Amino acid sequence: MCDEVGTPPLQFAGVALRLALEVLDGRRPPVQLRPLAEPGVIAALRTLAEHRQAPGCEFGAATLTRIDVIMTDSKAAEVCAGYDRGTRHFALAARIVRGRSGWRLTVFRVC
């Protein structure tokens, strides 16, 4: 687990997840995730945002509250995080993979 603030996977996960939540809320266009996420992730986020299908979207904007990063090997990590919408708490899971150009968001699930 990456407990140290400032580790590259944790830093990347924080940026990528915040941007993904902003896309879900319609506060950011999906195209802005291109440098950080795989096309399939961007397409899924776009669909959820367009149809207002993100969990709890009726409770307001999402605010990331915690992130846990678990390295599965030197080039991949599983991410679990919590976020709030109003007074409600929600969870998300993701996978990040390090390639030649850096870390990429390859899987993103909200619940």
C-alpha positions as CSV (number, residue, x, y, z in Angstrom):
1,M,0.0,0.0,0.0
2,C,1.2,3.5,-0.8
3,D,0.8,5.4,2.5
4,E,3.5,8.0,1.8
5,V,2.1,11.2,0.6
6,G,3.9,12.2,-2.6
7,T,4.5,8.8,-4.1
8,P,4.0,8.9,-7.8
9,P,1.2,6.4,-8.0
10,L,-0.7,8.1,-5.2
11,Q,-0.2,11.5,-6.7
12,F,-1.3,10.3,-10.2
13,A,-4.4,8.6,-8.7
14,G,-5.4,11.8,-6.9
15,V,-5.2,13.9,-10.0
16,A,-6.9,11.3,-12.3
17,L,-9.7,10.5,-9.9
18,R,-10.5,14.2,-9.2
19,L,-10.7,14.9,-12.9
20,A,-12.8,11.8,-13.5
21,L,-15.3,12.9,-10.8
22,E,-15.4,16.3,-12.4
23,V,-16.2,14.7,-15.8
24,L,-19.0,12.7,-14.1
25,D,-20.4,15.9,-12.6
26,G,-20.3,17.7,-16.0
27,R,-17.8,20.2,-14.6
28,R,-15.1,19.2,-17.0
29,P,-15.2,17.9,-20.6
30,P,-14.2,14.2,-21.0
31,V,-11.5,15.1,-23.6
32,Q,-9.4,16.6,-20.8
33,L,-8.8,13.0,-19.5
34,R,-7.0,11.9,-22.7
35,P,-3.5,12.4,-21.3
36,L,-4.4,10.3,-18.2
37,A,-6.9,7.7,-19.1
38,E,-7.5,4.9,-21.7
39,P,-10.2,5.6,-24.4
40,G,-12.6,3.0,-22.9
41,V,-12.5,4.7,-19.5
42,I,-13.2,8.1,-21.1
43,A,-16.1,6.7,-23.2
44,A,-17.7,5.2,-20.1
45,L,-17.3,8.4,-18.1
46,R,-18.8,10.4,-21.0
47,T,-21.8,8.0,-21.1
48,L,-22.4,8.2,-17.4
49,A,-22.1,12.0,-17.4
50,E,-24.4,12.5,-20.4
51,H,-27.1,10.4,-18.9
52,R,-26.6,11.6,-15.4
53,Q,-26.2,8.0,-14.2
54,A,-23.4,8.6,-11.7
55,P,-24.3,7.3,-8.3
56,G,-25.8,10.1,-6.1
57,C,-25.5,12.8,-8.7
58,E,-28.7,14.3,-7.3
59,F,-26.9,15.0,-4.1
60,G,-24.5,17.5,-5.6
61,A,-20.9,17.7,-6.8
62,A,-18.5,14.9,-5.9
63,T,-15.6,15.6,-3.5
64,L,-12.8,13.0,-3.2
65,T,-12.2,12.2,0.4
66,R,-9.7,9.4,0.6
67,I,-7.5,7.3,-1.7
68,D,-5.8,4.0,-1.1
69,V,-3.3,2.7,-3.6
70,I,-2.2,-1.0,-3.5
71,M,0.7,-1.9,-5.8
72,T,0.1,-5.2,-7.5
73,D,3.6,-5.1,-9.1
74,S,6.1,-2.4,-10.1
75,K,3.9,-1.2,-13.0
76,A,0.3,-1.6,-11.8
77,A,-1.8,-0.6,-8.8
78,E,-5.3,-1.1,-7.6
79,V,-7.0,2.0,-6.3
80,C,-9.9,2.4,-4.0
81,A,-11.3,5.7,-2.9
82,G,-14.2,7.4,-1.2
83,Y,-16.0,10.5,-2.3
84,D,-18.9,12.5,-0.9
85,R,-21.9,14.1,-2.5
86,G,-23.6,16.3,0.0
87,T,-24.0,14.3,3.2
88,R,-23.8,11.0,1.4
89,H,-20.6,8.8,1.1
90,F,-19.8,6.8,-2.0
91,A,-16.9,4.5,-3.2
92,L,-15.0,4.0,-6.4
93,A,-12.4,1.5,-7.6
94,A,-9.8,2.0,-10.3
95,R,-6.7,0.5,-11.8
96,I,-3.6,2.4,-12.9
97,V,-0.8,1.1,-15.0
98,R,2.6,2.6,-15.7
99,G,3.7,2.6,-19.3
100,R,6.4,4.4,-21.4
101,S,4.6,7.7,-21.0
102,G,3.8,7.4,-17.3
103,W,0.8,6.3,-15.3
104,R,-2.6,5.8,-17.0
105,L,-6.1,5.1,-15.6
106,T,-7.2,1.8,-17.2
107,V,-10.3,0.9,-15.2
108,F,-12.7,3.1,-13.3
109,R,-15.9,2.0,-11.5
110,V,-18.2,4.0,-9.2
111,C,-20.8,2.8,-6.8
